[in-house]
Amino acid sequence: MLQTAHEICFQNAVELARMIRQKEVSAAEVMEAFLAQISRVNPKVNAICTFIGEQAAMRAAKEADDSLAKGNPPGALHGLPIAVKDLVATAGIRTTQGSPIYKDFVPTEDALMVERLKAAGAIIIGKTNTPEFGAGSHTFNPVFGATRNPYDLTKSAGGSSGGAAAALACGMLPLADGSDLGGSLRNPAAFCNVVGFRTSPGRVPNYPSENLWNNLAVLGPMARTVADAALLLSVQAGPDACVPISLNDSGEMFSQPLERNFKGVRIAWSRTLGRYPVEPAINEVCDKARTVFAALGCQVEDGEPDFQDADEIFQTLRAWSFAQSRNEDLKHHRDLMKDTVIWNVEKGLKLTGLDVSRAELKRTQLYSRVHAFLERYEFLMLPVTQVAPFPVEWDWVREIKGVKMETYIDWMATCYAITLTGLPAISVPGGFTKEGLPVGLQIVGRHQQDFAVLQLAHAFEQATQFGKRRPAVAL
């Protein structure tokens, strides 16, 4: 039995959900513990930006208990409090996208993913902070301010799912959702010592969306453990005819045991993807993890696919996407938009059809090279980020190892290059720098082999237990 609020807040979500279903602890007791943690810790990290209020949260928890008492079948997430990323529509709960343009916007309908969370019994208690329109891997905006890193309050929590990652690390939520275009699930997970899983495009249907055919941006789970991430994904995933690229696999596939024998599995190990500057402190931590995979029985070899043209492709397709989604905002509210978003939209508006066509052609060639490479290796390993968490006052990283970053997304290259492949990629806690800052290890799997990625991440997590190191601010 859980004795204290602290034990409840840091219990893994799989076990906590089981305990609620079996009435070993009530949803009301769970909610009370998380609300106390939020009240105590959130003012220090600024992770949860909109909150429905204690009365509404407790009322929903008691309704969950009443439903259970009446014998109604509970969902997989019954009674668990969740705050949704502030890019995702939540009916009746403010959804600002971190923008002054939408600071008072309250949707009337839930996004499809939120509907699935509610159907599984989750209680939506608010929203997690994100940079303006999710642009950039550092969470700050003029509506709510910056989210701080729980392991060092002077540092960034990453982004764009920075609020979600910080809330998880601090025990303010048992699970959290996120989205990922250029690293927005993986980067903050790495900075905050939690798990962030960029799923295969279509694994978690994204509806509504300006572009239902978009396969660069995905939705996925965040959690403190890989098993918890799989639990959330089992609810998020599954086909929906509203989204033409949604995969037909049922989300139930992620409810299977994660244990697997990795003897003889070939892994390609890359320190820089053969082309990007990475801080020595990051490589130092990741290199130590290599022996763990060898101990698991894997054959680990140096190597990476040829990622030539990745920067051009990503910059082009990202700009095209921003022009598509934010052009109207730029027309009518330019004075309320941050300079990097304006730059990205205007870059997209200058593109020609030939520019986009060339980028798609080169992306096809890149995928073919990566696919051929992964016929020899089942997994590719590399650092999630090129830098450790940086000062929260910075808007973006300007230089790495003497190499100037020309734009606000250049420093995210070890994530965005993987995005272009459409392959599933997870950030799992990989250790800490000498200064005590978290470092994430990125595991990339084969085409649509999301479950295999979870299995290897789980094996690494069980062998190392890095994720159990809690930030002092949360204790």
Summary of the structure (lengths in Angstrom):
residues: 475
radius of gyration: 20.7
end to end distance: 19.8
largest distance: 64.0
contacts: 1835
relative contact order: 0.13
helix: 42%
strand: 16%
